[in-house]
Amino acid sequence: MNITDCLKSISWVDEIILVDAESTDKTVELAKYFTSKVFIHRWEGFAKQKEFAVSQASNEWILNVDADERISPFLKEEITSLIDKDIDGYYLRRENYFLKKHIKSCGWDNDYQLRLMRKSKTRLTDRLVHEGFAVDGKTERLKNRLVHYTFTSIDKTISKINHYSSLRAEELFKRNKKNGGFTIIAHGLAAFFRFFIVLRGYKDGVHGLIISIFNSITTFLVYMKVWELQNEGKKIKEEQKVSENVF
């Protein structure tokens, strides 16, 4: 299972903390083979979940790993051999896989994530999606890769796209991003061009083509959902005006 492979890859750390958002599979049961620090925490968003996990850590140094990620033996060796200098955080370069293929195009091969950091220097960016850590101090990049099995099937990809596009649309809506039909079309087509041509998705063959199409679909959905939220907002305001006129 996904979580088992993940936890095996970090079984060498001093302390494993797992936060489960009331899952209905065997995640909690399997996790208890690796750690006693398993917490059931009601889902409040990506950033809030990670913030809670960090608060449970008893050590100064934190290594953040998601269930679909693995610490390779080479990365483990690099981390354990680090000399504690005046560095407060380290960026890990992810080796991203799509449908079991290592993707080197679409911007995926230059994916650095801040994942190893001092707890006392760390804070989380407040975003609904693509949340991240920020360190108030000096950072460096490690050489070895964090293996990331991102999308393992078309079906799961579509499910994630629908969820993430809703969160992104909510963010844009709150920032009063106005859009109409032209904006929806322009952004969607531009996304495909960017990933397939500019970021050379064509170099990864059909996999790169599919990734570029999915990024285009995601962008279409985001702006369509922003448009939907705007229309709902207008309808509510109109109903409030009618109500005020009645009284």
N, C-alpha and C positions, 0 to 999 in steps of 0.2 A: 504493500500500500504506500501511497505517496508520503504520508507522515513518517512511516517507519524508515524509509530510505533517507529522508531528511534528517531525522534524529540520529541515525547511525553515523551520518557524516559529521555530526558535532558531538559525538559521545565522549570526546576527549576533553571538553571544556570543564571548568570547575563547577558550573551550575547551569542546569537547563530549566528554563521557565517557559511553560506552554500556556497560552491563553486561548480558550476555545469559546466560540460564540454560540453556545447551545446547539452544537451539531447533533445530528441524529444517526451518524454512522459510528464506526468503532474508533474514532480518533482519540478520545479520552482514554479508552481501555488500552489501546496500543501505546499511548504516550507514557502510561504509568510503568511500563517496562523500562523506561529510560530515566524517569524523574518522578519525584513525589510532589514536585511543585507544578501541579496542573490546576489551573484556575478556570472556572466557568464564569464568563463575563458577558452579560447581555450586550448585543451588538449596538454600538453607538457611532459607528463610522470607523474607517481605516485608521485615522490619526488617533482617535480616542482609544482604540484597542492597543495600539503600540505604546501609547502614553501610559496606559495601565500596566502593560508588561514591564516597561522600564522602571516604574515605581516599585515593582516587586523584586527587582534585582538587588542583591546584597553586595555585589562587587562593584568596583569603580569602572572597570572596562566592560563594555557591552558589545556583543556580536549579534546583530539582528539578521535572522534568516527566515524566509517564508517557507511554507510547506512544499512549494514546487521548486525549491532551490537546494543545492548541495555544495558543501565545502569539499573541494577536491583535495587529495593527499598533498599535492604540491602547495596549495593555498594554506592548508593546515601547517605544513612545515614552515612556510614563510611567516605566518602569524605567530607561531610559537617561538620563533627565533628573533622576533622583534626586540630591539633594545629600547627600553623605556626612555625616550628622549623627551624633548619639549614639544612632542606632537600630541594633539588632542583628539585627532580623528583620522581615519584612513578610508579612502575610496576604494571599492572593489570593482573590478571590471567584469561585467557579466558575459558569460558565453551562452547566448540565447539559442534555444531550439524551438522549431516550429514543425509539428508533425514528425518529430524525431530527427529532423535535419538541422544541422548547425547553420544558422543564418549569418552571413557575413555582409549582407547588403542592407538596404532600407534603414541605415543608421543604427542597426542593432549591434554592430561590432564595436561601437564606441560608446557603450552603455556603462557609465560609471555611476555607482551608487554609494553613498556614505553609509557604511554598515558596521564599522568597528570604531568605537568612540568612548570617550570618558563620560560617565554618567553625569558628573558634576558640571560638565561643559555642554551638555546636550539639551536641545529643545526640538519640538516637532512643528513643522509648518502646518498651519491650519487650513487644510484643503479637503474637499469631499473625496477627491480621487487623485491619484498620483501624489499622495502625501509623502513627505520625506523628512529626514533628520537634518538639523542644522547644528553646527558646532561653533561655539564662541571661542575660537582659538586657531591654532595652526594645524593644517591638514596636509596629508601626502597621499599618493596613490601607490597601491601594491601592484606587483607585477603579475601574479598568478590569478587565474579566473575563478569566479563564482559561477558554477553551472546552474543554468536556469531553464527548466523544462516548461516553457510558458504555456503554449496551447497544444494539447495532445490530440485534439479531434476537432473537426469542423463544427460539430454540434455544440461542444463546450465553448468554442470561440464565439459562436453566435450568441450564446447565453451571456457571456461576459460583455460582449459589445453592447447588448441591450441595457445591461445594468450600468456599465461605465458611462455610456452616452447620456443616460438619464442624470447621473451625478454631475457630469460636465455641463449639461444644459442648465441645470439648477444654478451652478456657479456663474455661468454667463448671464443668466436671467437676473441674478442678484446684482450684477454689475451693470445692469440696464443696457445690455448689448441688443440693439435693435436690428431686426433683419426681416427680409421678405423673400419672395420667390427667387429673385436674382441672387441674393446672398447665399441661399441654400445651394443653388446650382453651382455658383462660382467656387464656393469653398469645397464642395464635394469633388468637383473635377480637378481643382488645384491640388487636393490631397493625393489623388491618384498620380498626377503628373510628378509631384514632388517625390513620392516614394518609389515609383517605378522608373522614372527617368533621372531626376536629379540625384537621388540617393541610390541609383543603380540597382533597383530591385530585379531588373531583368537578368542580372548576373547569377541569381539563384533560381533561374528557370521558373517552373510552374509554382514552386513555393514562393518565390519573390512576387510573382504575379498575383497569387492569392492574397498575400499579405498586403499588397498595394490596393487590391480591390476592397479588402476588409477595412483598411484605413479610410478609404473613400466612403464606404458605407457608414462607418462610424461617424465621420464628419457630416454626412448627409443627415443622419439621425439626430446628432447633436443640435444642428441648426433647425431641423424640423420641430424638435421638442422645445427649443427656445421659442419658436414661433407659436407653438401650441400654448405654452405658458403665458405668452404675451396676450394671446386672444382670450384666455381664461381670465387674466387680470382685467382686461378691458370689459369683459362681460360682468364681472363682479362690481366694477366701478359704476357701470351703467345701471345695474340693479339697485345699487345703493342710492344713486341719484333719483331713480323712480320712487324709491321708498321715501326719500326725504321730501319729494314733491307731494306725495300722498298725505304726509303729515303736515 
